[in-house]
Amino acid sequence: MSSTICSTGGNISQKLLLSSFHKTSKFQLETGESDGGKRNLRLFTSNSFDVISDDAFIGLPHLEYLFIENNNIKSISRHTFRGLKSLIHLDLRGNSFNCDCKLKWLVEWLSHTNATVEDIYCEGPPEYKKRKINSLSSKDFDCIITEFAKSQDLPYQSLSIDTFSYMNDEYVVIAQPFTGKCIFLEWDHVEKTFRNYDNITGTSTVVCKPIVIETQLYVIVAQLFGGSHIYKRDSFANKFIKIQDIEILKIRKPNDIETFKIENNWVNLTLISEISAVLSYHFKDAVADKA
């Protein structure tokens, strides 16, 4: 049976004593008023904890001494110790660290932290077994780690999102079924965020599919009710104009759109309904009639 150290939250009591799943394990949090508010967190375990969650010690900005020795921890997330601004001493001895790319961050952190960290050793992989982690460098890890970080919140509820390039700019279009809108966002090269560009208003919009043909932008708007339509971007009026209605009797309640080209011809349009009906629509004829 495994155990997990999770976030303690923001409210810290004067004394908190919790038992883990193992009788030999103890989780103790002490706050002493006589020592100037110094806080110690100690875990005396016997191979019980193997996971420490992200932000496990959030809400403890004054924690100075942290002991998590003699567990079965193999790896630690880079966000485990986030919020420990006053950490002076860290003891991770007696754990089964696997020194792979997931632990590279810890090696880098050990090289610049102001806290005193007891010597810890790798248990794997075989080529690193018994090597001291404190003496490793980031150059010892031949790996590429990519992590995504949230950069922008968008206040939209959507069923589908698409991206496209148009006139040397990058765009995102979001289908909003509850408001019935296609929301277009344009990449701001200065602010490095997406900003409002335009919208198409409809009814129960489920998909907004952009198609750029030569220098012209078209958008197929699929709606659950009221039929589906094709719009084009009018650069002179600086807005989207409806140019074509898709026959509602041929396709009802669409839930997806795919576009493709065949033998250098114009793009074809396929709408798939909830009853798996498929409509192949020759886009060239539709736009030619409205040119």
C-alpha positions as CSV (number, residue, x, y, z in Angstrom):
1,M,0.0,0.0,0.0
2,S,1.3,3.4,-0.9
3,S,0.8,6.8,0.8
4,T,0.9,10.3,-0.5
5,I,1.9,13.6,1.1
6,C,-0.7,16.2,-0.1
7,S,-1.1,19.9,0.4
8,T,-1.6,20.9,4.0
9,G,-3.7,24.0,3.0
10,G,-3.4,27.5,4.3
11,N,-4.6,27.1,7.9
12,I,-1.9,25.6,10.1
13,S,-2.9,24.6,13.6
14,Q,-0.6,24.8,16.6
15,K,-0.1,21.1,16.8
16,L,-1.2,18.5,14.3
17,L,-0.6,14.8,14.6
18,L,-1.7,12.4,11.9
19,S,-1.0,8.7,11.5
20,S,-0.2,7.3,8.0
21,F,-1.3,3.9,6.7
22,H,1.7,2.3,8.5
23,K,1.8,2.0,12.2
24,T,5.5,2.9,12.1
25,S,4.8,6.2,10.3
26,K,4.1,9.6,11.8
27,F,3.3,12.9,10.2
28,Q,3.9,15.7,12.7
29,L,3.6,19.5,12.2
30,E,4.7,21.6,15.1
31,T,4.6,25.4,15.6
32,G,6.4,26.8,18.5
33,E,5.8,30.3,19.8
34,S,8.9,30.3,22.1
35,D,11.3,30.0,19.2
36,G,10.1,33.0,17.2
37,G,7.5,31.1,15.1
38,K,9.9,28.5,13.8
39,R,8.0,25.6,12.3
40,N,9.3,22.0,11.9
41,L,7.7,19.4,9.7
42,R,8.9,15.8,10.4
43,L,8.0,12.5,8.8
44,F,9.4,9.4,10.5
45,T,8.4,6.5,8.2
46,S,9.3,3.0,7.3
47,N,9.0,2.9,3.5
48,S,5.5,4.2,3.4
49,F,5.4,7.5,1.4
50,D,6.3,7.0,-2.3
51,V,4.6,10.1,-3.7
52,I,4.8,13.8,-2.8
53,S,2.2,15.9,-4.6
54,D,2.6,19.3,-6.1
55,D,2.4,22.1,-3.6
56,A,2.4,19.6,-0.8
57,F,3.7,22.2,1.6
58,I,1.8,25.2,0.4
59,G,0.7,27.5,3.2
60,L,3.9,26.9,5.2
61,P,6.0,30.0,4.1
62,H,7.8,30.0,7.5
63,L,8.8,26.3,7.4
64,E,12.6,26.1,8.1
65,Y,13.3,22.4,8.7
66,L,11.9,19.6,6.6
67,F,12.6,15.9,7.2
68,I,11.3,13.3,4.7
69,E,13.9,10.6,5.2
70,N,13.7,6.8,4.9
71,N,10.7,6.6,2.6
72,N,10.3,5.0,-0.8
73,I,10.2,8.1,-2.9
74,K,11.5,7.6,-6.4
75,S,10.9,11.0,-7.9
76,I,9.8,14.5,-6.8
77,S,7.9,17.0,-8.9
78,R,9.6,20.4,-9.5
79,H,6.5,22.0,-7.7
80,T,6.8,20.0,-4.5
81,F,8.7,22.6,-2.5
82,R,7.0,25.6,-4.0
83,G,6.1,28.2,-1.3
84,L,8.9,27.1,1.1
85,K,10.4,30.6,1.2
86,S,12.2,30.1,4.6
87,L,13.6,26.6,4.2
88,I,17.0,26.2,5.9
89,H,17.4,22.4,6.1
90,L,16.1,19.5,4.0
91,D,16.6,15.8,4.7
92,L,15.7,13.4,1.9
93,R,18.0,10.5,2.9
94,G,17.0,6.9,2.6
95,N,14.7,7.2,-0.4
96,S,14.9,5.3,-3.7
97,F,15.5,8.1,-6.2
98,N,15.5,7.2,-9.9
99,C,17.9,9.7,-11.5
100,D,16.2,10.2,-14.8
101,C,15.1,13.3,-16.7
102,K,12.3,13.9,-14.2
103,L,14.8,14.5,-11.5
104,K,17.0,16.8,-13.5
105,W,15.3,19.9,-12.0
106,L,16.3,18.7,-8.5
107,V,20.0,18.5,-9.4
108,E,19.8,22.1,-10.7
109,W,17.9,23.2,-7.6
110,L,20.5,21.7,-5.3
111,S,23.2,23.8,-7.0
112,H,21.6,27.1,-6.1
113,T,19.4,26.6,-3.1
114,N,20.4,28.4,0.1
115,A,19.1,25.5,2.2
116,T,21.4,22.8,3.6
117,V,20.5,19.4,2.0
118,E,21.8,16.1,3.3
119,D,23.6,14.0,0.8
120,I,21.2,11.8,-1.2
121,Y,22.0,9.0,-3.7
122,C,20.5,7.5,-6.8
123,E,19.0,4.0,-6.8
124,G,18.5,3.9,-10.5
125,P,19.0,3.6,-13.4
126,P,21.9,1.1,-13.1
127,E,24.5,3.5,-14.5
128,Y,23.7,6.0,-11.8
129,K,23.2,3.6,-8.9
130,K,24.8,4.9,-5.6
131,R,26.0,8.1,-7.3
132,K,25.5,11.1,-5.1
133,I,22.8,13.4,-6.4
134,N,24.3,16.4,-4.8
135,S,27.4,16.0,-7.0
136,L,25.6,15.5,-10.3
137,S,25.3,18.4,-12.8
138,S,22.6,19.1,-15.4
139,K,25.1,18.0,-18.1
140,D,24.9,14.4,-16.7
141,F,21.3,14.2,-18.1
142,D,21.0,13.7,-21.8
143,C,17.4,14.6,-22.2
144,I,14.9,17.2,-23.4
145,I,12.1,18.2,-21.1
146,T,9.2,20.3,-22.3
147,E,6.6,21.6,-20.0
148,F,3.6,23.8,-20.9
149,A,2.7,26.7,-18.6
150,K,-0.6,28.6,-18.7
151,S,-0.1,32.0,-20.3
152,Q,-3.7,33.3,-20.9
153,D,-7.2,32.6,-19.6
154,L,-10.1,32.9,-22.0
155,P,-13.6,33.4,-20.6
156,Y,-15.3,31.2,-23.2
157,Q,-17.2,27.9,-23.1
158,S,-16.7,26.0,-26.4
159,L,-17.2,22.7,-28.2
160,S,-14.4,23.3,-30.8
161,I,-11.3,25.4,-31.4
162,D,-9.3,25.8,-34.6
163,T,-6.2,27.8,-35.5
164,F,-5.2,29.3,-38.9
165,S,-2.8,31.7,-40.5
166,Y,-4.1,34.6,-42.6
167,M,-2.3,37.6,-44.1
168,N,0.9,36.8,-42.2
169,D,-0.9,36.7,-38.8
170,E,-2.0,33.9,-36.5
171,Y,-5.6,33.4,-35.4
172,V,-7.8,31.2,-33.1
173,V,-11.5,30.7,-33.7
174,I,-13.7,29.4,-30.9
175,A,-17.2,27.9,-31.4
176,Q,-19.6,28.8,-28.6
177,P,-22.9,26.8,-28.7
178,F,-24.6,28.7,-25.9
179,T,-24.1,32.1,-27.3
180,G,-24.1,30.9,-30.9
181,K,-21.0,32.8,-31.8
182,C,-17.7,32.1,-33.6
183,I,-15.2,34.2,-31.6
184,F,-12.0,35.1,-33.5
185,L,-8.8,36.0,-31.7
186,E,-5.7,37.5,-33.3
187,W,-2.2,37.1,-32.0
188,D,-0.7,40.3,-30.6
189,H,3.0,40.2,-31.5
190,V,3.8,43.0,-29.0
191,E,1.8,41.9,-25.9
192,K,2.4,38.2,-26.7
193,T,-1.3,37.3,-26.1
194,F,-4.4,36.7,-28.2
195,R,-6.7,39.7,-28.6
196,N,-10.3,40.0,-29.8
197,Y,-10.5,40.3,-33.6
198,D,-14.1,39.7,-34.7
199,N,-17.1,37.3,-34.3
200,I,-19.9,35.7,-36.3
201,T,-23.2,35.4,-34.6
202,G,-25.5,32.4,-35.2
203,T,-27.6,29.8,-33.4
204,S,-26.2,26.8,-31.4
205,T,-22.8,27.0,-33.3
206,V,-20.8,23.8,-32.8
207,V,-18.0,24.2,-35.3
208,C,-16.3,27.2,-37.0
209,K,-14.0,25.9,-39.7
210,P,-11.6,28.5,-41.4
211,I,-10.4,27.9,-44.9
212,V,-7.8,30.2,-46.6
213,I,-8.0,29.9,-50.4
214,E,-5.3,31.9,-52.1
215,T,-5.7,35.2,-50.3
216,Q,-9.3,34.9,-49.3
217,L,-10.5,33.7,-45.9
218,Y,-13.7,31.6,-45.7
219,V,-15.4,30.2,-42.6
220,I,-17.9,27.3,-42.5
221,V,-20.2,27.7,-39.6
222,A,-22.0,24.5,-38.5
223,Q,-25.1,25.0,-36.4
224,L,-27.3,22.5,-34.6
225,F,-30.4,24.5,-35.5
226,G,-31.2,27.0,-38.3
227,G,-28.9,25.5,-40.9
228,S,-25.2,25.9,-41.6
229,H,-23.6,28.7,-43.6
230,I,-20.4,29.8,-45.4
231,Y,-19.0,33.2,-44.7
232,K,-16.1,35.2,-46.4
233,R,-13.9,37.9,-44.9
234,D,-14.6,41.2,-46.7
235,S,-11.4,43.2,-46.3
236,F,-13.0,46.4,-47.5
237,A,-16.0,46.2,-45.0
238,N,-13.6,44.7,-42.5
239,K,-16.2,42.1,-41.5
240,F,-17.5,38.6,-42.3
241,I,-20.3,38.4,-44.9
242,K,-22.5,35.3,-45.4
243,I,-22.2,34.1,-49.0
244,Q,-23.9,30.6,-48.9
245,D,-26.5,28.6,-47.0
246,I,-25.9,24.9,-46.8
247,E,-29.1,22.9,-47.6
248,I,-30.6,22.1,-44.2
249,L,-32.5,19.0,-45.5
250,K,-29.3,17.3,-46.6
251,I,-27.5,17.6,-43.3
252,R,-29.1,18.0,-39.9
253,K,-27.4,18.6,-36.5
254,P,-23.8,18.6,-37.7
255,N,-21.1,17.9,-35.1
256,D,-17.9,18.0,-37.2
257,I,-16.4,19.5,-40.3
258,E,-13.4,18.4,-42.3
259,T,-11.9,20.1,-45.4
260,F,-9.5,18.7,-48.0
261,K,-8.2,19.2,-51.6
262,I,-8.3,16.7,-54.4
263,E,-6.0,17.0,-57.5
264,N,-5.4,20.7,-57.0
265,N,-9.1,21.5,-57.1
266,W,-10.7,23.8,-54.6
267,V,-11.4,22.6,-51.1
268,N,-14.3,20.2,-50.5
269,L,-16.5,20.4,-47.5
270,T,-17.7,17.4,-45.5
271,L,-20.3,17.8,-42.7
272,I,-21.0,14.8,-40.4
273,S,-24.2,14.6,-38.5
274,E,-25.2,12.8,-35.4
275,I,-26.8,10.1,-37.5
276,S,-23.5,9.6,-39.4
277,A,-24.8,11.2,-42.6
278,V,-22.0,12.6,-44.8
279,L,-22.3,15.5,-47.2
280,S,-19.5,16.1,-49.7
281,Y,-19.9,19.7,-50.8
282,H,-17.9,21.2,-53.7
283,F,-16.6,24.4,-52.3
284,K,-15.4,25.8,-55.6
285,D,-19.0,26.1,-57.0
286,A,-20.2,27.8,-53.9
287,V,-17.6,30.5,-53.8
288,A,-17.5,31.0,-57.6
289,D,-21.2,31.9,-57.6
290,K,-20.6,34.6,-55.0
291,A,-17.4,36.0,-56.3
